[in-house]
């Protein structure tokens, strides 16, 4: 068995009509289907719902449920609000920038354009509090090949250390190269050993000897990029204490 594609993904919405209007207006998505019942077909439980389907291109469908008889929808408060998001692909950086301008002009708060090297993204929230991303691919075949070659090693290292592996740190060098992200530690290339080391903590690094890889403990000697300093400096970032609830946290790590 091989899956063909995502048939649809479904989230809850506060108001079905407001949601359809918002996605049509801001993301130019077509409203393709509505399903509504007073009983849940699978359980037969009485629970009126409106299930709406929006065309996200290439057969991808984004769906929502409005459930008027359920408590007001919330969110997973144990997960930062930048984490769970829906990302849509656009055709170019030009489209990305034009869409950002249009969203901002319409009063939508937008984070980005964020440079992930292989793609660039903007982030914003829909009226239901779902975080959305628009992404334009800009990677080269060589970049994708390098990333493909390290993905399993990265996963293995992460599973052991719970510290970000640095095999692909080059992806965000440009985003993190501003001095305000670095505190008192001079920026170092991603390949520098100290980038793997966290102050006050032990980690493991992989060392290759010929074809044999062993893991050795690192000495805790330096602190890498200090993301927290961004909040304390409050330099107009979305982590500023004065930022709106929607924006706060959205730019902490922009992906
Ligand atoms: Fe994303």
Boltz pocket constraint, residues with backbone or C-beta under 6 A from the ligand:
constraints:
  - pocket:
      binder: B
      contacts: [[A, 85], [A, 87], [A, 133], [A, 255]]
      max_distance: 6.0
